[in-house]
Amino acid sequence: MSENQVKEIMTVKQKLNFFWVGGCGIRIGHLMIEELESDSFSFEELYHAVVDSDGALMHLHFVRNASEKIVQLMKNHRIVPFQLGQEGQGAGADPEVGSNFAKESMKEIAALIDSKDAVVIVHGAGGGTGSGAGPEIAKQAVNSGKIAA
């Protein structure tokens, strides 16, 4: 992504959805959400989808260790926890599992994407949920004609 594209995303009044995907994405999201929700950015609407196949990790970062600001954003449905798969046990360091989980949930993921103008997907590439699900979410965003990063 070019510097000009980043500036365009950061300055235009639009509905923006961050997807924090997998363990790495969730950890980064936990650190970044409060910063992104500050007065430094001028978004019409800013939303966060926290996506993982490990229910315990989502609970740890967005329930047990949640700041007051994150709790308020969750109450206002600006943060949406989204568990991939049925078991909540993670992808077992297998990106194919993460990819399959995302494909199984694509209808719900597409609904989150379609209601926004731009999508930013943040995920790791260590070989688990983020490695598999991140690219699937990105494909859906591009296929929906959204600005995707």
Salt bridges, closest charged atoms under 4 A:
GLU3 OE2 - LYS7 NZ 3.37
GLU37 OE2 - HIS48 NE2 2.90
GLU37 OE1 - ARG78 NH2 2.84
GLU45 OE2 - LYS15 NZ 3.93
GLU136 OE2 - LYS139 NZ 3.43
